[in-house]
Amino acid sequence: MDSLLQERADGGRLVGAWLLLALTALALSTLCAVLLVFARAPLLPGGFSGMGELFGRALVLHVSLAVIVWFLACAAGFWTLVSGAPASIWRWAAFALAGLGLASMAAALVFGNAQPVLANYVPVLDQPVFLAGLVLFILGVAVSGALALPGIVRQIGRDRDMGLGALLSIVATAMALGALAVSLAVTGRPGTPAAFEILAWGPGHVLQFVHVILLMTVWSLLVRDLPGKPVAPRWMAVLLALAAAPLVTVPFLYQSHPSSIEFRHAFTLLMAWGAWPAAALLGCRLLLQLGRAVRTAWSAPHVLPLLLSILLFLLGCLLGAAIRGDSTMVPAHYHGTVGAVTMAYMALGYRLLAAFGYAGPAGRLQRWQPLLYGSGLLILALGLAWSGWLGVPRKTLHADVILRYPAYFAAMGMAGLGGFLGIGGAALFVANIVRSLWRQGPANTSKGGRRRDVRMPAFIVTVLLTAAIGLLITYWPRDLGTVQKVDAAREPVGHATQKRNEEIDRHFKEGVALLKEKQYEAAAGQLHRVVSLAPRMPEAHVNLGFAMIGLQRYEQARRAFENAIDLRTRQINAYYGLAMALEALQDLPGALGAMRSYVHLSTPDDPYVRKANAAIWEWETQLQQGASPGVLDTAAIPENEKRRAVPPIREKKLGE
C-alpha cells in the first residue's frame, strides 16, 4: 500500500482528497447523530417531544451521510489507491462532482420544504437541492470507479487481495447503478414516499454487497503485519468470489415488478442468505489467527479496531437473524454491520496516515478511540435489540415514555448511552485525523517533543456540543414539528403497540387514498408496507389485490384476495375482487363462484349487487354457450350497469 502512494504522488493526493471528503461526511453524520441520541434517550423527559420533522431530517442526513457518502467516498479512495494511475483532470472532476453533491445534500437541511422520506437503505429529503446533490455524488463515485478500473485489473497480478476486492466491489457498484436505472425506467420518477421505497429497494440491497466485499478486503490488509499464518491468497480469492456470487441472481430478480411482493421478498432472501456467510467465515478465521498470537499481536495498533470490527459484524448477523418485524431490532442489526465497516475504515485511515508520511496519534490516544467507538456501537446495538424485543417500532420518537416503566426506560437508556459513546468515538476519530494533518505535519518534518494530550479537551467539546444541540432542539419552534401525546396509563409494551398501530394506520390510509386516485404503483408500495407490518390484516390484502388489478397483475391479485379470505371468510369485497382477478385469468367457473359468494354475503342495499348479478348472468350464459373463458361481452348490459375497474373499497380502522 505504501508503494502505491510512493509510485504516484499526484495519485496519492487524490486518494487523500477522497478520504477527506469521507471524513467530512462522517463528521456531519456525527452531528446529526447527536440530535438522534437526544431524541431517543429518555434522560430528559418531555424536553424533545416537539421535534417532529427536524428529527426526520436529521435521521435522513445521518443515514445518507454515514451509509452512502462516507462508505462510497472511502470506496472511491480505495479504488483510486489500488489503481495506481495518475490523477488526471477527469479523475479530479469526478471528485469535484462528489464534493459538490455532499455540499448540496448537507445544505438541504436548512430548507423548510425538505420533507424526510424514510425509505429503507436510501432515505432522502424530498427536496430538489438534496436530490440533485445525491445524484451528483453518485455520479462522481461512478466516474471515479470507471476511471480506476483499468489500473485495478493490472493490479490483480501484483496484489490479488486488493485488486480482486476492488474489482468485485466496482462490479457490484455497477450492478447497483444498473438496478437503479431499471427500477427508475419501470416505475418512473418517484412522487410519493412509497415510490421512493420501491425505487431504492433493489439497488439498496445490492449496495450492501459492495460494503461487505470492501470490508473483507480491508480486513485482509489489516492483518498482513500480524504474526500467525495468514489466509492463503487462493482462499481469500474464494471468499471474495463467494461474497459476490449471489449478485448473479439480481438480473433474474428483476423479472418481477419492483412493487410486487415477490420482488421485495426475493431481495430480502438475497440479503438474508447471501451477504454475510463469506465475511463471517473470514472473520472467524481471523479471530483464530489473533487468538493464536495473542501475546505478540496485541502490540500492533490495528488489532483492536480489527477485533471490534469483526465482533460488531458477527453481532449484526446474529441480530439480523432475530428480526421478526419492523421494530428497533432492524436498526440494531444494521448498526452492528455498519459499525463494523466504519471501524474497518477508521483503522485503514490511521494506516494511510503513515503511508502519507504523517505521524498518526500514538499510544493511548489511538487505542482509546476505537475502544470508545466500538464499545459504544456494541451497547447501542444491544440496547436497540432489547427495545425491539419489547416491540418498539423503528423510525419514531420515544422520549415521551413515562419514566416509571423500568424495562422500557433501561432499554432506551442503554441505547442512548451506546449512541453517546459511539458519537464520542467518531468525533475523536475526526479530531485525531485533523490533528495529525493540521498540527503534526509529515512525520519526517515534525519536531520532536512531547505531544499535547487532547483526549480530555476532545471529550469536553463533545459533551458541550451534545448539550448545545440538545438545548437547540428543546427550544426549537413548535411549529416545525408535531407533539405526540402518550397515555400515561399505558404499559411500555402497550405504548410500543400504539406506535406500531399508528404507523400501520397511516400507511393504510395513504394506500387507500392513492388507490382511489388510481396511482396503483404508489398504492401498492404503501399496502406492501402494511402487509409486512400487519400480515393478518385482511383489509390490507384486499386493497393490495385491487392495486394489483389496476396494474394488471392478476395472479398477484388472486393471491392477495385469497389471503384476505383465509384470514376472514366474511371479507365481502375480497370475493368481488377475486371474481375480477379470476375472470382476467380466464377462469370463469371460479369467477362465477366468487361472485355468487359476494352476492350471498352482501346486504340488499349494497350498490354493487346489481352489477354482480349482471356479471353472474353473463358468465352463466357464456358457460352454457361454450364461449371462451375470459372473453366477456358486456354489450347486453346497460352502460350504467357495467362493472367499474375499482370495486367498493372499505376503509376499516385498526381494531374494528
C-alpha positions in Angstrom: 0.0 0.0 0.0 2.9 2.4 0.8 4.5 1.6 -2.6 1.3 2.5 -4.4 1.3 6.0 -2.9 5.1 6.4 -3.5 4.8 5.5 -7.2 2.2 8.2 -7.9 2.5 11.2 -5.7 -0.3 13.0 -7.5 -2.5 9.9 -7.2 -1.8 9.9 -3.5 -3.1 13.4 -3.2 -6.3 12.3 -4.9 -6.6 9.4 -2.5 -6.2 11.9 0.3 -8.8 14.1 -1.1 -11.4 11.3 -1.3 -10.6 10.3 2.3 -11.0 13.9 3.5 -14.4 14.0 1.7 -15.3 10.8 3.5 -14.1 12.3 6.8 -16.3 15.4 6.2 -19.3 13.2 5.7 -18.6 11.3 8.8 -18.3 14.5 10.9 -21.6 15.8 9.6 -23.3 12.5 10.2 -21.9 12.5 13.8 -23.5 15.9 14.4 -26.9 14.5 13.2 -26.4 11.5 15.4 -26.1 13.8 18.4 -29.6 15.0 17.7 -30.9 11.5 17.3 -29.4 10.2 20.5 -31.0 13.0 22.5 -34.3 12.4 20.8 -34.4 8.7 21.7 -32.8 8.7 25.1 -35.4 9.1 27.9 -33.0 11.0 30.1 -34.7 14.4 29.7 -38.4 13.6 29.9 -40.7 15.7 27.8 -37.9 18.0 26.5 -37.9 16.8 23.0 -41.4 15.9 22.2 -41.8 18.7 19.7 -39.0 17.7 17.2 -41.2 16.3 14.5 -39.8 16.8 11.0 -36.5 18.0 12.4 -35.9 14.5 13.8 -36.8 13.1 10.4 -34.5 15.4 8.5 -31.6 14.6 10.9 -32.3 10.9 10.6 -32.2 11.1 6.8 -28.9 13.0 6.8 -27.4 10.8 9.4 -28.1 7.6 7.4 -27.4 9.0 4.0 -24.1 10.6 5.0 -22.9 7.6 7.1 -24.0 4.7 4.9 -23.9 6.3 1.4 -21.5 9.2 1.3 -18.9 8.0 4.0 -18.9 4.5 2.7 -18.8 5.3 -1.0 -16.2 8.1 -0.6 -14.0 5.6 1.2 -14.6 3.1 -1.6 -13.7 5.7 -4.3 -10.5 6.5 -2.4 -9.7 2.8 -2.1 -10.3 2.3 -5.8 -8.0 5.2 -6.6 -5.3 3.8 -4.3 -5.4 0.4 -5.8 -5.4 1.6 -9.4 -2.1 3.4 -9.0 -2.9 5.6 -12.0 -2.0 9.2 -12.3 -4.6 11.8 -11.1 -5.9 13.1 -14.4 -8.2 16.1 -14.8 -11.1 13.7 -15.3 -10.5 12.0 -12.0 -10.3 15.3 -10.2 -13.5 16.3 -12.0 -15.2 13.2 -10.6 -14.0 14.1 -7.1 -15.4 17.7 -7.6 -18.8 16.3 -8.6 -18.9 14.2 -5.5 -17.8 17.1 -3.3 -20.4 19.4 -4.8 -23.0 16.7 -4.2 -22.1 16.4 -0.5 -22.3 20.1 0.0 -25.8 20.2 -1.6 -27.1 17.3 0.5 -25.9 19.0 3.7 -27.3 22.4 2.7 -30.8 20.9 2.1 -31.3 20.5 5.9 -32.0 24.3 6.3 -34.8 24.3 3.7 -38.2 24.4 5.3 -39.8 22.3 2.5 -37.4 19.4 2.8 -39.7 16.6 3.7 -38.0 13.5 5.1 -38.7 10.2 3.2 -37.6 7.4 5.5 -37.1 4.8 2.7 -35.0 1.8 3.6 -31.3 1.8 2.5 -31.5 5.2 0.7 -33.5 7.7 2.8 -33.8 11.1 1.2 -35.2 14.6 1.7 -37.8 15.2 -0.9 -36.3 18.5 -1.9 -34.6 19.3 -5.3 -31.3 20.5 -3.7 -30.8 17.3 -1.7 -31.9 15.0 -4.6 -29.6 16.9 -7.0 -26.7 16.6 -4.5 -27.3 12.8 -4.2 -27.3 12.4 -8.0 -24.1 14.4 -8.3 -22.3 12.4 -5.6 -23.3 9.1 -7.0 -22.2 10.3 -10.5 -18.8 11.3 -9.1 -18.3 7.9 -7.5 -19.4 6.1 -10.6 -17.0 8.0 -12.8 -14.2 7.5 -10.3 -14.7 3.8 -10.3 -14.9 3.6 -14.1 -11.6 5.5 -14.5 -9.9 3.3 -11.9 -11.0 0.1 -13.4 -8.1 -0.5 -15.9 -5.4 0.1 -13.2 -7.2 -2.2 -10.8 -7.3 -5.0 -13.4 -3.5 -4.6 -13.8 -3.1 -4.6 -10.0 -4.6 -8.1 -9.6 -1.3 -9.7 -10.8 0.7 -7.8 -8.2 -1.7 -7.9 -5.2 -4.5 -10.3 -5.6 -6.4 -9.5 -2.4 -6.5 -5.7 -3.0 -7.0 -6.0 -6.8 -9.7 -8.6 -6.7 -11.6 -6.9 -3.8 -11.5 -3.6 -5.6 -12.6 -5.2 -8.9 -15.5 -7.1 -7.4 -16.7 -4.0 -5.4 -16.7 -1.9 -8.6 -18.7 -4.6 -10.4 -21.2 -4.7 -7.5 -21.5 -0.9 -7.6 -22.2 -1.1 -11.4 -24.9 -3.6 -10.7 -26.4 -1.3 -8.1 -26.5 1.5 -10.6 -28.0 -0.7 -13.2 -30.7 -1.9 -10.8 -31.4 1.8 -10.0 -31.7 2.6 -13.7 -34.1 -0.4 -14.4 -36.2 0.5 -11.4 -36.4 4.1 -12.5 -37.4 3.1 -16.0 -40.1 0.7 -14.8 -41.6 2.9 -12.0 -40.9 6.4 -13.3 -39.8 9.3 -11.2 -41.0 8.8 -7.6 -43.6 11.1 -6.3 -44.6 9.6 -3.0 -42.7 8.1 -0.1 -43.8 4.6 -1.1 -42.4 5.2 -4.6 -39.0 6.1 -3.2 -39.1 2.9 -1.2 -39.9 0.9 -4.3 -37.1 2.6 -6.3 -34.4 2.1 -3.7 -35.3 -1.5 -2.6 -33.3 -3.4 -5.2 -30.3 -1.0 -5.6 -30.0 -0.6 -1.8 -29.7 -4.3 -1.2 -27.1 -4.7 -4.0 -25.1 -1.8 -2.4 -24.7 -3.8 0.8 -22.6 -6.4 -1.1 -20.2 -3.6 -2.1 -19.7 -2.8 1.6 -19.2 -6.4 2.6 -16.6 -7.0 -0.2 -14.6 -4.0 0.8 -14.9 -4.9 4.5 -13.3 -8.2 3.8 -10.6 -6.6 1.7 -9.7 -4.1 4.4 -9.6 -6.9 7.0 -7.1 -8.8 4.8 -4.9 -5.6 4.7 -5.0 -5.0 8.4 -3.7 -8.5 9.3 -0.7 -8.5 6.9 1.7 -7.3 9.5 0.4 -9.5 12.3 2.0 -12.8 13.4 0.5 -16.1 12.6 -0.3 -17.8 9.4 -2.3 -15.5 7.1 -5.2 -16.6 4.9 -3.8 -18.1 1.8 -4.3 -15.8 -1.3 -6.3 -18.5 -3.1 -8.7 -19.0 -0.2 -9.1 -15.2 0.1 -10.0 -15.1 -3.6 -12.5 -17.9 -3.0 -14.1 -16.0 -0.1 -14.3 -12.8 -2.1 -15.9 -14.6 -5.0 -18.3 -16.3 -2.6 -19.3 -12.8 -1.3 -20.0 -11.5 -4.8 -21.6 -14.7 -6.2 -25.2 -14.0 -5.0 -25.3 -10.9 -7.2 -25.5 -13.2 -10.3 -29.2 -13.6 -9.4 -30.0 -9.9 -9.5 -31.0 -9.7 -13.2 -33.3 -12.6 -12.7 -35.0 -11.0 -9.7 -35.9 -8.0 -11.9 -38.2 -10.2 -13.9 -40.7 -9.4 -11.1 -42.0 -5.8 -10.9 -40.3 -3.7 -8.3 -43.6 -3.1 -6.5 -44.5 -6.7 -6.2 -44.4 -8.8 -3.1 -42.2 -11.4 -4.9 -39.6 -8.7 -5.7 -39.4 -7.5 -2.1 -39.3 -11.0 -0.7 -36.6 -12.1 -3.2 -34.2 -9.3 -2.3 -34.9 -9.9 1.4 -33.9 -13.5 0.9 -30.8 -12.4 -1.1 -29.7 -10.2 1.8 -30.6 -12.8 4.5 -28.7 -15.7 2.9 -26.1 -14.2 0.6 -24.5 -11.2 2.2 -23.0 -12.5 5.4 -21.5 -16.1 5.1 -18.2 -15.2 3.4 -17.5 -12.3 5.7 -18.5 -14.3 8.7 -16.2 -17.2 7.7 -13.3 -14.8 7.2 -14.0 -13.1 10.5 -13.9 -16.4 12.4 -10.7 -17.3 10.6 -9.1 -14.0 11.6 -10.2 -14.4 15.2 -8.4 -17.7 15.3 -5.3 -16.0 14.0 -5.5 -13.3 16.6 -6.1 -15.8 19.4 -3.1 -18.0 18.5 -0.7 -15.0 18.5 -2.3 -13.2 21.4 0.9 -12.1 23.2 2.6 -10.5 20.2 -0.5 -9.4 18.2 -1.9 -7.0 20.7 1.1 -4.7 20.5 0.1 -3.9 16.9 -2.0 -0.7 16.6 -4.6 -2.2 14.2 -5.5 -5.3 16.3 -8.1 -3.6 18.5 -10.1 -2.0 15.6 -9.9 -5.2 13.6 -11.2 -7.2 16.6 -14.0 -4.8 17.3 -15.0 -4.7 13.6 -15.2 -8.5 13.4 -17.2 -8.7 16.7 -19.6 -5.9 15.5 -20.2 -7.7 12.2 -20.9 -11.1 13.8 -23.2 -9.4 16.3 -25.1 -7.7 13.5 -25.5 -11.0 11.7 -27.0 -12.6 14.9 -29.4 -9.7 15.4 -30.4 -9.8 11.8 -31.4 -13.4 12.3 -33.6 -12.3 15.2 -35.7 -9.8 13.2 -39.4 -10.7 13.3 -41.0 -7.3 12.4 -40.3 -3.6 11.8 -39.1 -2.9 15.3 -35.8 -1.4 16.5 -34.3 -4.9 16.1 -33.8 -3.7 12.5 -31.5 -0.7 13.3 -29.8 -2.9 16.0 -28.9 -5.3 13.1 -27.5 -2.6 10.8 -25.8 -0.6 13.5 -23.7 -3.7 14.1 -22.9 -4.3 10.5 -22.5 -0.7 9.5 -20.4 -0.1 12.6 -18.1 -3.0 11.5 -17.5 -1.4 8.2 -16.9 2.1 9.8 -14.5 0.6 12.3 -12.5 -1.1 9.5 -12.3 2.2 7.5 -11.2 4.0 10.6 -8.3 1.6 11.0 -7.5 2.0 7.4 -7.5 5.8 7.8 -4.9 5.5 10.6 -2.8 3.2 8.4 -2.9 5.6 5.5 -1.7 8.5 7.7 1.6 6.6 8.0 1.6 5.8 4.3 1.2 9.5 3.5 4.1 10.4 5.8 2.2 11.7 8.7 2.7 10.7 12.3 -0.7 9.5 13.4 -1.9 9.5 17.0 0.2 7.2 19.1 -0.2 5.3 22.3 -3.4 5.7 24.3 -4.8 8.3 22.0 -5.1 5.8 19.1 -6.2 2.9 21.3 -8.9 4.8 23.2 -10.7 6.0 20.1 -11.6 2.5 18.6 -12.4 1.2 22.1 -14.8 4.2 22.7 -16.5 3.8 19.3 -16.6 0.1 19.2 -17.9 -0.4 22.7 -20.5 2.4 22.1 -21.8 0.6 18.9 -22.0 -2.7 20.8 -24.0 -1.1 23.6 -26.2 0.8 21.1 -26.9 -2.4 19.1 -27.8 -4.4 22.2 -30.0 -1.6 23.6 -31.9 -1.3 20.3 -32.2 -5.1 20.2 -33.7 -5.1 23.7 -36.1 -2.4 22.7 -37.0 -4.4 19.6 -37.7 -7.4 21.7 -40.1 -5.2 23.7 -41.9 -4.3 20.4 -40.7 -0.7 20.0 -41.2 0.4 16.3 -38.4 2.0 14.4 -38.2 5.5 12.9 -40.3 7.1 15.7 -39.6 9.2 18.8 -39.7 7.6 22.3 -38.6 10.4 24.6 -42.3 10.7 25.7 -42.3 7.4 27.5 -43.1 7.6 31.2 -40.1 7.0 33.4 -41.7 4.7 35.8 -41.5 1.7 33.4 -38.1 0.2 34.1 -37.7 -2.2 31.2 -38.6 0.3 28.5 -36.5 3.0 30.2 -33.5 0.8 30.7 -33.5 -0.4 27.1 -33.8 3.0 25.6 -31.3 4.4 28.1 -28.9 1.7 27.2 -29.2 2.6 23.5 -28.8 6.3 24.4 -25.6 5.5 26.3 -24.2 3.5 23.5 -25.0 6.2 21.0 -23.3 8.8 23.1 -20.2 6.7 23.4 -20.3 6.0 19.6 -20.6 9.7 18.9 -17.6 10.4 21.1 -15.6 7.8 19.4 -16.5 9.1 15.9 -15.7 12.7 17.0 -12.4 11.6 18.5 -11.5 9.8 15.2 -12.2 13.0 13.2 -10.2 15.0 15.8 -7.3 12.6 15.6 -7.1 12.7 11.8 -7.5 16.5 11.7 -4.9 17.0 14.4 -2.4 14.8 12.6 -2.9 16.7 9.3 -3.0 20.2 10.8 -0.6 20.3 13.7 2.0 17.5 13.2 2.7 17.6 9.5 4.6 14.8 7.7 6.4 12.5 10.1 9.8 13.3 8.6 9.5 17.0 9.2 7.7 17.1 12.6 9.6 18.3 15.6 10.4 16.2 18.5 9.0 16.6 21.9 6.0 15.6 23.8 2.7 15.8 22.1 -0.2 17.6 23.7 -2.8 15.3 25.2 -6.1 16.3 23.5 -8.3 13.4 24.9 -9.9 15.4 27.7 -10.5 18.6 25.6 -12.0 16.4 22.8 -14.3 14.8 25.4 -15.3 18.1 26.9 -16.0 19.6 23.4 -18.2 16.5 22.6 -20.2 16.9 25.8 -20.7 20.7 25.2 -21.6 20.2 21.6 -24.1 17.5 22.6 -25.7 19.7 25.3 -25.8 22.7 22.9 -27.6 20.8 20.2 -29.9 19.3 22.8 -30.9 22.8 24.1 -31.4 23.9 20.5 -33.9 21.1 20.0 -35.6 21.8 23.3 -36.3 25.5 22.4 -36.9 24.9 18.6 -40.2 26.5 17.4 -43.0 24.0 17.9 -44.5 24.7 14.5 -41.6 22.8 12.9 -42.7 19.5 14.5 -45.6 17.6 15.9 -46.4 17.0 19.5 -47.1 13.3 20.4 -49.4 12.7 23.3 -49.0 9.5 25.2 -51.5 8.0 27.6 -49.7 7.8 31.0 -51.7 4.7 31.9 -50.2 2.5 29.2 -47.6 -0.1 29.8 -44.3 0.1 27.9 -45.3 -2.7 25.5 -48.7 -1.2 25.1 -47.1 2.1 24.2 -44.9 0.3 21.6 -48.1 -1.3 20.2 -49.8 2.0 19.9 -46.9 3.4 17.9 -46.9 0.4 15.6 -50.7 0.7 15.1 -50.3 4.4 14.3 -47.7 3.6 11.6 -49.9 0.9 10.2 -53.0 3.1 10.1 -51.0 5.9 8.4 -49.7 3.6 5.6 -53.1 2.0 5.2 -54.9 5.4 4.7 -52.3 6.6 2.3 -52.6 3.4 0.3 -56.4 3.6 0.1 -56.2 7.3 -0.9 -53.7 6.6 -3.6 -55.8 3.7 -4.8 -58.8 5.9 -5.2 -56.7 8.3 -7.3 -55.7 5.3 -9.5 -52.0 5.7 -8.5 -51.6 2.0 -8.4 -47.8 1.7 -8.1 -47.6 4.1 -5.2 -50.7 2.5 -3.6 -49.1 -1.0 -3.9 -46.0 0.2 -2.2 -47.9 1.6 0.8 -50.0 -1.5 1.1 -47.0 -3.8 0.8 -45.7 -1.9 3.9 -48.9 -2.5 5.7 -48.9 -6.2 4.9 -45.3 -6.5 6.2 -46.3 -4.8 9.4 -49.7 -6.5 9.9 -49.7 -9.7 7.8 -53.1 -10.7 9.4 -55.0 -7.6 8.4 -57.5 -8.7 5.7 -58.3 -5.2 4.6 -54.7 -4.6 3.6 -54.7 -7.8 1.5 -58.0 -6.8 -0.2 -56.8 -3.3 -1.2 -53.5 -4.7 -2.3 -55.4 -7.0 -4.6 -57.3 -4.1 -6.1 -54.0 -2.3 -6.7 -52.6 -5.4 -8.4 -55.8 -5.4 -10.6 -55.1 -1.8 -11.6 -51.6 -2.8 -12.5 -53.0 -5.8 -14.5 -51.0 -8.3 -12.3 -53.9 -10.7 -11.9 -52.1 -13.7 -10.4 -50.7 -11.5 -7.6 -54.2 -10.0 -7.2 -55.7 -13.5 -6.9 -53.3 -14.5 -4.1 -54.0 -11.2 -2.2 -57.7 -11.8 -2.3 -57.3 -15.4 -1.3 -55.1 -14.4 1.6 -57.8 -12.0 2.8 -60.5 -14.7 2.6 -58.3 -17.1 4.5 -57.9 -14.5 7.3 -61.6 -13.6 7.3 -64.1 -15.7 5.5 -66.8 -13.0 5.5 -64.5 -10.3 3.9 -67.1 -9.5 1.3 -65.2 -7.2 -1.0 -62.4 -9.9 -1.3 -64.9 -12.1 -3.1 -65.7 -9.3 -5.6 -62.0 -8.7 -6.3 -61.3 -12.4 -6.5 -64.0 -12.7 -9.2 -62.4 -9.9 -11.2 -59.0 -11.5 -10.9 -60.2 -15.0 -11.9 -62.1 -13.6 -14.9 -58.9 -11.9 -16.1 -57.1 -15.2 -15.6 -59.7 -16.9 -17.9 -61.2 -18.9 -15.0 -64.9 -18.2 -15.5 -66.2 -21.0 -13.2 -64.0 -19.8 -10.4 -65.0 -16.2 -11.0 -68.7 -17.3 -11.0 -68.3 -19.0 -7.7 -66.6 -16.0 -6.1 -69.2 -13.6 -7.4 -72.0 -15.7 -6.1 -70.4 -15.7 -2.7 -70.2 -11.9 -2.9 -73.9 -11.7 -3.6 -74.8 -14.2 -0.9 -72.9 -12.3 1.8 -73.9 -8.8 0.7 -76.7 -6.7 2.1 -79.7 -5.8 0.0 -78.7 -2.1 -0.1 -75.2 -2.8 -1.5 -75.0 -0.8 -4.7 -72.7 -3.4 -6.3 -75.2 -6.3 -6.0 -76.9 -5.4 -9.3 -73.6 -5.3 -11.1 -72.6 -8.6 -9.6 -75.9 -10.2 -10.6 -75.4 -8.9 -14.2 -71.9 -10.4 -14.3 -73.2 -13.7 -12.9 -76.0 -13.8 -15.6 -73.5 -13.1 -18.4 -70.9 -15.6 -17.2 -73.5 -18.3 -16.9 -74.7 -17.6 -20.4 -71.1 -17.8 -21.7 -70.5 -21.1 -20.0 -73.8 -22.6 -21.3 -72.9 -21.5 -24.8 -69.4 -22.8 -24.5 -67.8 -19.4 -25.0 -64.1 -18.9 -24.5 -63.4 -18.1 -20.9 -62.3 -14.6 -20.2 -64.0 -13.0 -23.3 -66.9 -11.2 -21.7 -69.3 -9.4 -23.9 -70.7 -6.5 -21.9 -72.8 -5.1 -24.8 -76.0 -6.6 -23.4 -75.6 -4.8 -20.1 -76.8 -1.2 -19.9 -73.9 1.3 -19.7 -74.7 2.4 -16.2 -74.7 -1.3 -15.1 -71.3 -2.2 -16.4 -68.7 -3.1 -13.7 -66.2 -0.5 -13.0 -62.4 -1.0 -12.6 -62.4 -0.2 -8.9 -65.0 -2.1 -6.7 -66.0 -0.9 -3.3 -63.1 -0.2 -1.0 -64.0 -0.3 2.6 -61.7 1.7 4.8 -61.5 0.0 8.1 -59.6 1.3 11.0 -57.5 -0.9 13.2 -59.4 -2.8 15.8 -62.7 -2.6 14.1 
